[in-house]
Amino acid sequence: MIAAQRRNIIVDTIERDGAVSITSLSEKLDTSAVTIRRDLDQLAEEGRLIRTHGGAVLASSARESSYAEKLEQALAEKTAIARAAATQVRNGDVVALGPGTTTELLAKELVTRSGLRVVTNSLLVAEAMVSSPDNEVIVVGGLLRHSIRAFVGGGTVSQLLGLRADTVFLSGNGLAADFGLSTPAFPVADTDRAMAAGAGRVTALVDHTKVGLRSSVLTVPTEQIQQLITDSKSEESELTALREAGVEVEVV
């Protein structure tokens, strides 16, 4: 494959997903990481993307992937991450689940539990728990953000700040050791941050396509994240940096 073809595929991928990692592109294009870095640097010079540690984001940096796009991305890995996260939840726990396809999958893993109190601003999480009458589900309302099917806004933040959870499970659009968990949208960052503020433990559920990336808005800084659950395709150097920053890393 010639360089022009390869770079067109990179641009198509980043326009679809909003962000890319060197590891995922290297696997997708069957090309060395060195070549991918060179391609990303060239595309950044042309103004077609913005380089980040471990990958790149859209030049606009404000694009938020649609639910359909997120659902299709790394589904097998997200499912494995969700199952691993579910093993850490005990009957009777109070857990908070932020918006996202991985947290939705986690909710589906929890439907057979009993005595849980689940706090969420996600319609998808709430819908997944409908068939679980033995658990209490608190849905925090607000302004509906259609792209992620979740409530955001000042009212949502105020409600979340008044709630306490044993563990909060958050996803996001990127996780970088030198930055933290991030998203393209301020309202989403505000609600995720409020959810984290009321939790005894913050666990990030982030697949390899997002590890090493930073989006435009910080949600939770690295030092406030206790654990990351990710998959084996994540870039090892980034996982090492996260461990050195004090994050417990579980690879599934």
VMD Tcl script that draws the C-alpha trace (Angstrom):
set ca {
  {0.00 0.00 0.00}
  {1.42 3.37 -0.99}
  {1.65 6.26 1.49}
  {-1.22 8.26 -0.06}
  {-3.63 5.32 0.21}
  {-2.57 4.63 3.78}
  {-3.05 8.25 4.82}
  {-6.48 8.41 3.20}
  {-7.52 5.41 5.30}
  {-6.14 7.11 8.41}
  {-8.15 10.25 7.68}
  {-11.31 8.24 6.99}
  {-10.85 6.40 10.29}
  {-10.32 9.52 12.36}
  {-13.28 11.27 10.73}
  {-15.46 8.31 11.64}
  {-14.18 7.70 15.19}
  {-12.96 11.15 16.24}
  {-9.61 9.75 17.40}
  {-7.09 7.05 16.52}
  {-4.20 5.36 18.27}
  {-0.90 4.34 16.72}
  {-1.38 0.78 17.96}
  {-4.80 0.30 16.36}
  {-3.70 1.88 13.07}
  {-0.58 -0.26 12.95}
  {-2.70 -3.40 13.34}
  {-5.37 -2.24 10.91}
  {-2.90 -1.29 8.17}
  {-0.38 -4.03 8.94}
  {2.32 -1.35 9.11}
  {5.02 -0.52 11.64}
  {4.39 2.03 14.39}
  {7.28 4.11 13.01}
  {5.51 4.42 9.64}
  {2.22 5.31 11.29}
  {3.89 8.04 13.35}
  {5.41 9.46 10.16}
  {2.00 9.43 8.47}
  {0.34 11.15 11.43}
  {3.06 13.79 11.57}
  {2.61 14.51 7.86}
  {-1.17 14.72 8.16}
  {-0.80 17.03 11.16}
  {1.44 19.34 9.11}
  {-1.29 19.42 6.47}
  {-3.83 20.42 9.12}
  {-5.94 17.31 8.67}
  {-5.57 16.13 12.28}
  {-3.99 17.02 15.62}
  {-1.24 14.80 16.98}
  {-1.58 13.52 20.52}
  {0.57 11.30 22.67}
  {-0.03 7.86 21.20}
  {-2.19 8.89 18.27}
  {-4.25 11.75 16.89}
  {-7.64 13.46 17.08}
  {-9.74 15.34 14.58}
  {-8.44 18.80 13.77}
  {-11.77 20.19 14.97}
  {-11.29 18.25 18.28}
  {-14.91 19.00 19.12}
  {-16.50 16.12 17.29}
  {-18.32 13.60 19.44}
  {-18.77 10.16 17.92}
  {-22.34 8.97 17.54}
  {-23.67 6.08 19.60}
  {-23.78 3.84 16.52}
  {-20.12 4.57 15.76}
  {-19.06 3.88 19.33}
  {-21.04 0.65 19.52}
  {-19.27 -0.82 16.49}
  {-15.79 0.06 17.73}
  {-13.83 -2.69 19.59}
  {-17.04 -4.44 20.70}
  {-15.33 -7.71 21.72}
  {-12.80 -5.83 23.82}
  {-15.48 -3.66 25.44}
  {-17.46 -6.77 26.34}
  {-14.43 -8.36 28.01}
  {-13.72 -5.13 29.91}
  {-17.34 -4.96 31.11}
  {-17.24 -8.56 32.35}
  {-14.03 -7.89 34.28}
  {-15.56 -4.78 35.84}
  {-18.65 -6.71 36.90}
  {-16.56 -9.11 38.99}
  {-15.59 -6.18 41.21}
  {-19.19 -5.31 42.07}
  {-20.65 -7.04 45.13}
  {-24.33 -7.43 45.93}
  {-25.39 -4.47 48.04}
  {-22.86 -2.04 46.53}
  {-23.69 1.48 45.44}
  {-22.21 2.01 41.98}
  {-22.33 4.92 39.55}
  {-22.19 4.28 35.83}
  {-21.44 7.08 33.42}
  {-22.58 7.17 29.80}
  {-20.97 5.02 27.13}
  {-21.21 1.72 25.31}
  {-18.83 -0.03 27.75}
  {-20.81 1.06 30.80}
  {-23.98 -0.08 29.04}
  {-22.38 -3.51 28.61}
  {-21.41 -3.46 32.29}
  {-25.02 -2.74 33.24}
  {-26.11 -5.80 31.27}
  {-23.63 -7.87 33.28}
  {-25.19 -6.63 36.53}
  {-28.84 -7.45 35.84}
  {-28.64 -10.79 37.65}
  {-27.31 -9.20 40.85}
  {-29.43 -8.16 43.80}
  {-29.40 -5.35 46.31}
  {-27.44 -2.95 44.15}
  {-28.07 0.77 44.02}
  {-27.10 1.97 40.55}
  {-26.75 5.71 39.93}
  {-26.58 6.83 36.31}
  {-27.32 9.66 33.91}
  {-27.39 7.23 30.98}
  {-30.65 6.17 29.37}
  {-28.88 3.10 27.98}
  {-27.72 1.97 31.41}
  {-31.19 2.56 32.85}
  {-32.81 0.61 30.03}
  {-30.40 -2.29 30.55}
  {-31.42 -2.45 34.23}
  {-35.18 -2.45 33.56}
  {-35.25 -6.26 33.71}
  {-33.52 -6.25 37.11}
  {-36.20 -5.45 39.74}
  {-34.00 -6.66 42.60}
  {-31.77 -3.62 42.13}
  {-32.56 0.04 42.76}
  {-31.77 2.35 39.85}
  {-31.49 6.10 40.30}
  {-31.62 7.99 37.01}
  {-30.30 11.53 37.28}
  {-32.17 13.81 34.88}
  {-31.26 16.96 33.03}
  {-30.76 18.06 29.46}
  {-30.69 15.11 27.06}
  {-27.52 14.86 24.98}
  {-28.72 12.82 22.04}
  {-25.33 11.64 20.75}
  {-24.57 9.70 23.94}
  {-28.16 9.14 25.11}
  {-27.45 10.64 28.51}
  {-28.47 13.61 30.65}
  {-26.07 16.51 31.19}
  {-26.21 20.11 32.38}
  {-26.23 22.08 35.61}
  {-29.18 20.23 37.09}
  {-27.53 16.88 36.44}
  {-24.29 18.05 38.04}
  {-26.11 19.33 41.15}
  {-27.90 16.02 41.65}
  {-24.73 13.98 41.16}
  {-22.80 16.06 43.68}
  {-25.36 15.05 46.28}
  {-24.89 11.32 45.70}
  {-22.25 8.96 47.06}
  {-21.11 5.70 45.44}
  {-18.63 2.99 46.38}
  {-17.27 2.92 42.84}
  {-17.86 4.97 39.71}
  {-17.24 3.39 36.33}
  {-16.43 5.89 33.58}
  {-15.47 5.59 29.94}
  {-14.62 8.61 27.80}
  {-12.90 9.35 24.50}
  {-9.30 9.15 25.65}
  {-7.03 8.28 28.56}
  {-3.44 9.52 28.67}
  {-1.09 9.09 31.61}
  {0.12 12.68 31.39}
  {-3.40 14.09 31.27}
  {-6.19 11.83 32.44}
  {-9.61 10.79 31.19}
  {-11.03 13.15 28.59}
  {-13.93 13.87 26.24}
  {-14.63 16.37 23.42}
  {-17.62 17.95 25.20}
  {-17.67 20.27 28.24}
  {-21.18 19.22 29.43}
  {-20.19 15.54 29.39}
  {-16.95 16.28 31.24}
  {-18.84 18.25 33.90}
  {-21.27 15.42 34.65}
  {-18.59 12.70 34.64}
  {-16.45 14.84 36.97}
  {-19.37 15.32 39.36}
  {-20.04 11.59 39.36}
  {-16.39 10.89 40.17}
  {-16.39 13.44 42.99}
  {-18.95 11.40 44.91}
  {-17.22 8.04 44.57}
  {-14.86 6.21 46.85}
  {-13.11 4.68 43.85}
  {-12.85 5.76 40.20}
  {-12.46 2.97 37.65}
  {-11.90 3.83 33.99}
  {-13.20 1.35 31.40}
  {-11.14 2.18 28.32}
  {-10.37 -0.03 25.33}
  {-7.15 0.11 23.30}
  {-8.51 2.54 20.71}
  {-8.64 5.24 23.41}
  {-5.62 4.45 25.60}
  {-2.87 6.99 24.97}
  {-5.23 9.54 23.43}
  {-6.30 12.84 24.90}
  {-9.44 14.61 23.81}
  {-9.98 18.34 24.24}
  {-11.66 18.45 27.67}
  {-10.27 16.88 30.86}
  {-12.78 14.81 32.80}
  {-10.79 13.20 35.62}
  {-7.03 13.75 36.05}
  {-4.82 10.69 36.25}
  {-4.06 11.15 39.95}
  {-7.77 10.81 40.76}
  {-8.19 7.51 38.87}
  {-7.65 4.43 41.03}
  {-8.01 1.77 38.36}
  {-8.02 1.18 34.62}
  {-9.54 -1.91 33.02}
  {-8.45 -2.25 29.40}
  {-7.67 -4.90 26.80}
  {-4.43 -6.53 25.70}
  {-4.13 -4.42 22.53}
  {-3.44 -1.25 24.52}
  {0.01 0.26 24.04}
  {2.27 -1.16 26.76}
  {4.32 2.01 27.17}
  {1.19 3.95 28.02}
  {0.06 1.30 30.50}
  {3.48 1.44 32.15}
  {3.20 5.22 32.45}
  {-0.24 4.87 34.04}
  {1.08 2.33 36.55}
  {3.94 4.67 37.41}
  {1.35 7.40 37.99}
  {-0.32 5.20 40.62}
  {-3.14 3.71 38.57}
  {-3.90 0.04 39.08}
  {-4.07 -1.48 35.60}
  {-5.99 -4.66 34.79}
  {-5.57 -6.07 31.28}
  {-8.19 -8.50 29.95}
}
mol new
graphics top color blue
foreach p $ca { graphics top sphere $p radius 0.5 }
foreach p [lrange $ca 0 end-1] q [lrange $ca 1 end] { graphics top cylinder $p $q radius 0.2 }
display resetview
